[in-house]
Amino acid sequence: MNLKDKIQGDFKEAFKGKDAIKLGALKMLRAEIHNTEIAKRKELGEEEIIEVVLREIKKRKDAAELYEKGGRPELAEKEKAEIKTLSVYLPEQMIEEEIRKLVKIAVEQTGATSAKEMGKVMAVLMPQIKGRADNSLVSSIVKEMLVS
């Protein structure tokens, strides 16, 4: 079963089970996948669907952060629940140890010695970790290694 079929099956299950949060998140995800397919004029592959899922998760993280700053914790919790729903469709996430190993290898490959060269390191890392690690965590680890 491919990822798109899994999302469709989970959508039907959420609809039958009347799970409002899951249903809302999956409805938006399906719409975004559909819109992306129309824009690209082709059916999306697994990697492209994962990119759409990542974009949707990022939107919700940003919204949750803004709701918390605005004093609306109930709306922030709804966004966080949707993040959990969408995270199921991402590949298994890397642990910090694995990320540190990859960062160390990338720093050695690029010969980066300062934070100014962070872009070089990130360019090498991103294809290896795309969808498997939180970009902000990776960025902070790269900064930490380049500064020390």
VENRA-V445351 format. One record per backbone hydrogen bond with DSSP energy under -0.5 kcal/mol. CO is the residue of the C=O (numbers start at 1). NH is the residue of the N-H. If there is no record, write none. Layout:
co	nh
CO	NH
CO	NH
//
This chain:
co	nh
2	6
3	7
4	8
5	9
6	10
7	11
8	12
9	13
10	14
11	15
12	16
13	17
14	18
14	19
15	18
18	20
19	23
20	24
21	25
22	26
23	27
24	28
25	29
26	30
27	31
28	32
29	33
30	34
31	35
32	36
33	37
34	38
35	39
36	40
37	41
37	42
45	49
46	50
47	51
48	52
49	53
50	54
51	55
52	56
53	57
54	58
55	59
56	60
57	61
58	62
59	63
60	64
61	65
62	66
63	67
64	68
65	69
66	70
67	72
68	71
72	75
72	76
73	77
74	78
75	79
76	80
77	81
78	82
79	83
80	84
81	85
82	86
83	87
84	88
85	88
86	89
87	90
95	99
96	100
97	101
98	102
99	103
100	104
101	105
102	106
103	107
104	108
105	109
106	110
107	111
107	112
114	117
115	118
117	120
117	121
118	122
119	123
120	124
121	125
122	126
123	127
125	128
125	129
126	130
129	132
129	133
132	94
134	137
134	138
135	139
136	140
137	141
138	142
139	143
140	144
141	145
142	146
143	147
144	148
//
